Amino acid sequence: MSEAKKFVYKSTPGIIVWPCKVSEPVNGGAREEATLTVRFNVLPQERIEEAFPRLAIMQDPKLARAFLEEAVVGFDGLTDDKGKSVDGQKVKAQLLAQPYIHDGVLEGYFDMIGRRLTKN
């Protein structure tokens, strides 16, 4: 049995790249599961508690948008429908404006920090 990795203290957590699941609606009433690779700022716990209480984020779309503006740096590995590479920082606002992407990224952030966004 291998030993657990020893924790190494970092004075600033910085940016974490994390996969986020999104459920994209498609014609005909179906959904396709996809994974977005997101670059997140790891916000200090104090900042989250002060500005973005978890239950408030669930109930207030404006607060959720403000949280994602601060937490999301950009997206990695994006291509357009022609296969051309897309700058994930430049399209951040457009992507987060899509409800299914917004919700998947929000859930992904809380999954990254080891917490559930929902009450259940």
HELIX and SHEET records of a PDB file:
HELIX    1   1 GLN A   45  ALA A   51  1                                   7    
HELIX    2   2 ARG A   54  GLN A   59  1                                   6    
HELIX    3   3 PRO A   61  ALA A   71  1                                  11    
HELIX    4   4 LYS A   92  LEU A   96  1                                   5    
HELIX    5   5 PRO A   99  MET A  112  1                                  14    
SHEET    1   A 3 ILE A  15  VAL A  26  0                                        
SHEET    2   A 3 ALA A  30  ASN A  41 -1                                        
SHEET    3   A 3 VAL A  72  ASP A  76 -1                                        
END                                                                             
